[in-house]
Amino acid sequence: MKTIEQRLKEIKIVPVIAINSADQALPLAKVLMENGLPCAEVTFRTEAAVESIRLMREAYPDMLIGAGTVLTAAQVDQAIDAGVDFVVSPGFNPTTVKYCQQRNMPIIPGVNNPSLVEQAMEMGLKTLKFFPAEPSGGISMLKALTAVYPVSFMPTGGVSPSNVNDYLAIKSVVACGGTWMVPTDLMDKGDWDSIAELIKAL
């Protein structure tokens, strides 16, 4: 079995998706899978997140699915019950991290400074979300952290087509999270052809 980190390295880009209606889940998963991006981080910022993850998991067992913006133990339980492969949190909350570890669920918590990286390492974590990437110093900050700490990063927040290759060129970066290839307005309109084109361009 490949680890979550190995699978992220292969995929390189994690689409971060806010799904407003569970009806969008299957067409979205289909367009991602058919255009070479077999991955989704479905954020818990919408009420449709749990059901969307469940539908995507049932239809595409091999898809790499994460739950994003997970803030509580209850949300961890919901994500696990829905069938996720990993959990992502915007910040570093030791309580949430411990709970994921107790439930044997990989978690990639958000960090943006040396102290948080060290706290995460203390808990045995090796892959961290650098968030919010651009407001936190972007490429230069990430290179500074990489020079000191033997961990891997998934930069998210301000990553775009104009800078994604610069992030991916950093040795410690396993993948980048982004929203530009799955815009909410196109999903709400059901414009899957335009989303397919964005994914192909990526």
Buried (B, 14 or more C-beta within 10 A) or exposed (E): EEEBBEBBBEBBBBBBBBBBEBBBBBEBBBBBBEBEBBBBBBBBBBEBBBBBBBBBBEEBEEBBBBBBBBEBBEBBEBBBEBBBBBBBBBEBBEEBBEBBBEBEBBBBBBBBEEEBBEBBBEEEBEBBBBBBBBEBBBBEBBEEBBEEBEBBBBBBBBBEEEBBEBBBEBEBBBBBBBBBBBBBEBBEEEEBEBBBEBBEEB
